[in-house]
Amino acid sequence: MAKKGARQLIGLICAECKSQNYVSEKNKTNTVGKLAFSKYCKRCRKHTKHNETLKLK
């Protein structure tokens, strides 16, 4: 089995419509702050800012 390590699952939500569009993972020891990307939102149909939220299991 693989060990857990410092990887953590996160969800990316749109800043405008608040829908969760993407799931990713980050290394919590190297990246301390919250992530923010400009990604395409299917609901808004344009590129918007997507902020990090914790991915629930």
BATOR-767370 format. One record per residue (C-alpha): x, y, z; chain. Coordinates in nm, 4 decimals, always signed. Each point is the difference from the previous one (the first is absolute). Example, Ala and Ser with C-alpha at 12.3 -4.5 7.8 and 13.67 -1.06 7.14 Angstrom:
2
((+1.2300,-0.4500,+0.7800),"A")
((+0.1370,+0.3440,-0.0660),"A")
This chain:
57
((+0.0000,+0.0000,+0.0000),"A")
((+0.1065,+0.3531,-0.0682),"A")
((+0.0693,+0.2252,+0.2945),"A")
((-0.2128,+0.3079,+0.0670),"A")
((+0.2737,+0.2620,-0.0155),"A")
((-0.0628,+0.3719,-0.0165),"A")
((-0.2506,-0.0079,-0.2887),"A")
((-0.3508,+0.1293,+0.0661),"A")
((-0.3100,-0.0055,-0.2241),"A")
((-0.1533,+0.3402,-0.0691),"A")
((-0.2976,+0.1227,-0.1973),"A")
((+0.0022,+0.3146,-0.2141),"A")
((-0.3158,+0.2131,+0.0113),"A")
((-0.0931,+0.2854,-0.2308),"A")
((+0.0166,+0.3422,+0.1652),"A")
((-0.3081,+0.1237,-0.1898),"A")
((-0.2563,-0.2826,+0.0017),"A")
((+0.1462,-0.2062,+0.2926),"A")
((-0.0181,-0.3313,-0.1877),"A")
((+0.2739,-0.2576,+0.0514),"A")
((+0.1447,-0.0804,-0.3412),"A")
((+0.3425,-0.1546,+0.0599),"A")
((+0.1692,-0.2385,+0.2448),"A")
((+0.3753,+0.0076,+0.0445),"A")
((+0.2605,-0.0727,+0.2630),"A")
((+0.2742,+0.2076,+0.1557),"A")
((+0.3024,-0.0561,+0.2182),"A")
((-0.0958,+0.1618,+0.3311),"A")
((+0.3586,+0.0300,+0.1243),"A")
((+0.1272,+0.1919,-0.3039),"A")
((-0.3143,+0.2056,-0.0706),"A")
((-0.1179,+0.1572,+0.3235),"A")
((-0.2475,+0.2576,-0.1378),"A")
((-0.3227,-0.0498,-0.1922),"A")
((+0.0209,-0.0635,-0.3741),"A")
((-0.1797,+0.2125,-0.2592),"A")
((-0.0069,-0.0711,-0.3732),"A")
((-0.1672,+0.1506,-0.3035),"A")
((-0.1945,-0.2923,-0.1483),"A")
((-0.2990,-0.0530,-0.2272),"A")
((-0.3388,-0.0237,+0.1729),"A")
((-0.2622,-0.2023,-0.1887),"A")
((-0.2846,+0.1711,+0.1814),"A")
((+0.1198,+0.3587,-0.0645),"A")
((+0.1390,-0.0957,-0.3447),"A")
((+0.3143,+0.2100,+0.0462),"A")
((+0.3363,+0.0015,+0.1764),"A")
((-0.0419,+0.1010,+0.3639),"A")
((+0.2059,-0.0131,+0.3160),"A")
((-0.0227,-0.3364,+0.1805),"A")
((+0.0915,-0.0139,+0.3689),"A")
((+0.1034,-0.2951,+0.2127),"A")
((-0.2370,-0.1776,+0.2357),"A")
((+0.0515,-0.3271,+0.1853),"A")
((-0.1233,-0.3089,-0.1801),"A")
((-0.2381,-0.1985,+0.2186),"A")
((+0.0118,-0.3789,-0.0201),"A")
